[in-house]
Amino acid sequence: MNIQVIDLHNDLWLETLQKLCHDVYHTPKYLDIEARRTKTIPKAFLMVDGEKNFFVPYLLRNCNEILTKQSMIPEIFDVVSPYGYGGILLNEAGVSTPEFPDFAMNELKHVLRSQNVCSAFFRLHPILNQNFKEIFADGTFTHILHLEISMSIP
């Protein structure tokens, strides 16, 4: 199993997208534009386990500006998907292995927690993510609107 957080300049980003059904919202160029617009840091989480792939691009935002100046708390971040329908990508092998999506989601939470991320908000793709209710365990996501989810990073 290989887990990585990659940046826009890593060739692995485009190599991974070549293996997955994706949309423009998942591409490094789109994330770069969104990161500049929102003053965030573009990243992607990639988990590969044999033939199974789990990929999610996101924008990392620093939350310290909302804390008081006297605070001794270390840097805190949150994660959002880029505007549009980025969402989480799984290949067919990942979708068809019942325990893989939940395992990958737990690994994503673990990685984000280790980076002082307190919450994550992802907009799901209406076509590419339409079967998420069937492949992820109940309670994995909090549905905000029809295709938007958030998750806490306890």
C-alpha positions as CSV (number, residue, x, y, z in Angstrom):
1,M,0.0,0.0,0.0
2,N,1.3,3.5,-0.9
3,I,-0.2,6.7,0.6
4,Q,1.0,10.1,-0.6
5,V,0.0,13.7,-0.4
6,I,1.1,15.2,-3.7
7,D,1.4,18.8,-5.0
8,L,0.6,20.2,-8.4
9,H,4.1,19.7,-9.8
10,N,4.2,16.0,-9.0
11,D,3.9,14.0,-12.3
12,L,2.0,11.4,-10.3
13,W,-1.1,13.7,-10.3
14,L,-1.6,13.5,-14.0
15,E,-0.5,9.9,-14.2
16,T,-3.2,9.0,-11.7
17,L,-5.9,11.0,-13.5
18,Q,-5.0,9.0,-16.7
19,K,-6.2,5.9,-14.9
20,L,-9.4,7.4,-13.4
21,C,-12.6,8.8,-14.7
22,H,-12.3,12.4,-13.8
23,D,-13.5,15.9,-14.7
24,V,-11.7,19.2,-15.1
25,Y,-12.2,20.0,-11.4
26,H,-9.6,17.2,-10.6
27,T,-6.8,18.6,-12.8
28,P,-3.8,20.3,-11.4
29,K,-4.4,23.4,-13.7
30,Y,-7.8,23.9,-12.3
31,L,-6.6,23.5,-8.7
32,D,-3.8,25.9,-9.3
33,I,-6.3,28.5,-10.5
34,E,-8.6,27.9,-7.6
35,A,-5.7,28.0,-5.1
36,R,-4.5,31.4,-6.5
37,R,-8.1,32.7,-6.3
38,T,-8.7,31.5,-2.8
39,K,-5.2,31.9,-1.4
40,T,-5.0,28.3,-0.4
41,I,-2.5,25.4,-0.9
42,P,-3.5,22.9,-3.6
43,K,-2.8,19.2,-2.7
44,A,-4.1,15.8,-3.5
45,F,-4.4,12.6,-1.4
46,L,-3.5,9.4,-3.2
47,M,-3.8,5.9,-1.9
48,V,-2.8,3.0,-4.1
49,D,-3.3,-0.6,-2.8
50,G,-2.4,-3.1,-5.6
51,E,-4.9,-2.3,-8.4
52,K,-7.1,-0.1,-6.1
53,N,-6.9,3.7,-6.3
54,F,-8.4,6.4,-4.1
55,F,-7.7,10.0,-5.1
56,V,-9.0,13.3,-3.8
57,P,-7.7,16.8,-4.7
58,Y,-8.2,19.5,-2.1
59,L,-7.3,23.0,-1.0
60,L,-5.6,23.5,2.3
61,R,-6.7,26.7,4.2
62,N,-5.0,28.2,7.2
63,C,-7.5,28.9,10.0
64,N,-5.2,30.7,12.4
65,E,-6.4,34.1,11.2
66,I,-9.8,33.4,13.0
67,L,-8.0,32.7,16.3
68,T,-7.0,35.4,18.8
69,K,-3.5,36.8,18.5
70,Q,-2.7,35.6,22.1
71,S,-3.5,32.0,21.2
72,M,-0.7,29.5,21.7
73,I,-2.4,27.0,19.5
74,P,-0.2,25.6,16.7
75,E,-1.3,26.2,13.1
76,I,-4.7,24.8,12.3
77,F,-6.1,24.1,8.8
78,D,-9.2,23.0,7.1
79,V,-9.7,21.4,3.7
80,V,-12.2,22.2,1.0
81,S,-12.7,20.9,-2.5
82,P,-12.1,23.4,-5.3
83,Y,-15.2,25.2,-6.5
84,G,-17.2,22.9,-8.8
85,Y,-17.6,19.2,-8.5
86,G,-14.2,17.8,-7.6
87,G,-15.0,15.1,-5.1
88,I,-13.3,11.8,-4.5
89,L,-12.2,9.4,-7.3
90,L,-12.1,5.7,-7.0
91,N,-11.2,3.3,-9.8
92,E,-13.3,0.2,-10.5
93,A,-11.1,-2.1,-8.5
94,G,-11.5,0.3,-5.5
95,V,-15.2,0.5,-5.8
96,S,-15.6,-3.3,-6.2
97,T,-13.6,-4.1,-3.1
98,P,-16.1,-3.6,-0.3
99,E,-13.7,-2.6,2.5
100,F,-11.4,-0.4,0.4
101,P,-13.4,2.9,0.3
102,D,-13.9,3.0,4.0
103,F,-10.3,2.0,4.7
104,A,-9.1,4.7,2.3
105,M,-11.3,7.3,3.9
106,N,-9.9,6.5,7.3
107,E,-6.4,6.8,6.0
108,L,-7.3,10.2,4.5
109,K,-8.6,11.3,7.9
110,H,-5.5,10.1,9.6
111,V,-3.2,12.0,7.2
112,L,-5.3,15.2,7.5
113,R,-5.3,14.9,11.3
114,S,-1.5,14.6,11.3
115,Q,-1.4,17.9,9.3
116,N,-3.5,19.7,11.9
117,V,-6.6,19.7,9.7
118,C,-9.8,20.2,11.8
119,S,-12.4,19.7,9.1
120,A,-13.0,18.8,5.5
121,F,-15.7,19.9,3.1
122,F,-16.0,18.2,-0.3
123,R,-18.4,18.9,-3.1
124,L,-19.2,15.6,-4.8
125,H,-19.4,15.1,-8.5
126,P,-23.1,14.3,-9.5
127,I,-22.1,11.6,-11.9
128,L,-18.7,10.3,-10.7
129,N,-19.8,10.1,-7.0
130,Q,-23.4,9.0,-7.5
131,N,-22.9,5.6,-5.8
132,F,-21.3,6.8,-2.6
133,K,-24.2,5.9,-0.5
134,E,-23.8,2.3,-1.5
135,I,-20.0,2.0,-1.2
136,F,-19.2,3.9,2.0
137,A,-20.4,3.0,5.4
138,D,-23.5,4.9,6.8
139,G,-22.4,8.0,8.7
140,T,-19.2,8.5,6.7
141,F,-20.5,11.8,5.4
142,T,-22.7,14.6,6.6
143,H,-24.9,15.7,3.8
144,I,-25.1,19.5,3.7
145,L,-27.0,19.9,0.4
146,H,-27.7,17.4,-2.3
147,L,-24.1,16.8,-3.4
148,E,-22.0,18.5,-0.7
149,I,-20.5,16.7,2.3
150,S,-18.4,17.5,5.2
151,M,-16.6,15.3,7.7
152,S,-15.0,16.0,11.0
153,I,-11.5,15.0,11.7
154,P,-11.7,14.0,15.4
